[in-house]
C-alpha cells in the first residue's frame, strides 16, 4: 500500500459521468484518460503515467479482460466457475451483483433480481445461495486481477448453482445504484470514489425491499401525480429513447409484484 497516497485524487479510465459528478461533489480531484479498453498497449501507457503520479490503478490485463465479454466467458469456462460446465437457460432467474474492490479485496455491495416488471433489491435469496453468488463473483474478479473500483456482474441461477453470464468494470446501469441506496442507504458512487482512492468502505445492509417498476410511455399520469402515490420513492418519466421507471418500497417480494401491477394499471391506464 502506498503510504504517501493523496486520498483526494483518483484515476478514472473512460470516466463515468456519475463518478465525475460524485468526485466534484466531494472535492476529489480526478485524473482521467480516454483509451480503448481492448488496446492493452494503450492501457499500459495511461496506467503507467497515472501510477507514476501516485494514483491507484488496475493492471492493464484486468481492464482488457473485463472489457471483452468473450474473455470473461473463457475465464468462467476454463476455471470451472460454471458448475459442471452448466450453461444458463433462458428461464433461469437473473441477478446482477455490484462489487467494490480495493487493494484486490472485493466487497459485494448488493445483489439485485431481474423480474418481469423490472428490478427488485435486495434479491430474495437464501443465505446459502447469496453466499454462493458472492463467492463465484469474487473468484472471477480475483482471476482477472482487478484491484480497484466498482464492477457489475450478471449471474444466472441454474439448478446446479450460479453461473456468471457477464462482468464488466464500472457501476451498474441506472436504476441499480438508486435501488441500493433506497434499500439500505449505501451510495455506490461515493463508495466507488473511496475505493479508487485506496480506502475501505463500510457497507450498509438493506433494511427494506425496493423495486424499480419499468413503465413504457405514454403515461396517463404526470410525474408529480405518480410521485404522490403510496410508497413511491422516486419517479423517472419516460423519454423517446427509453422507458420510465418508478421506485417503490415493499414489505416483501410478493408485495412488490402486486404494487408493480397496481402501478401499471394506474400509470398506464391498462389492466394489471
Secondary structure, DSSP 8 states (H G I E B T S, - for coil): --TT--TTEEEEES--HHHHHHHHHHT-EEEEE---TT-HHHHHHHHHHHHHTT-----HHHHHHHT-HHHHHHHHHHTT-SGGG----TTSEEEEEEEEEETTEEEEEEEEEEETTEEEES----HHHHHHHHHHHHHHHHHHT--SEEEEEEEEEETTEEEEEEEEES---TTHHHHHHHHH---HHHHHHHHHTT---------SEEEEEEE-S--SS-HHHHHTSTTEEEEE--BTTB-EEEEEEESSHHHHHHHHHHHHHHHH-S--
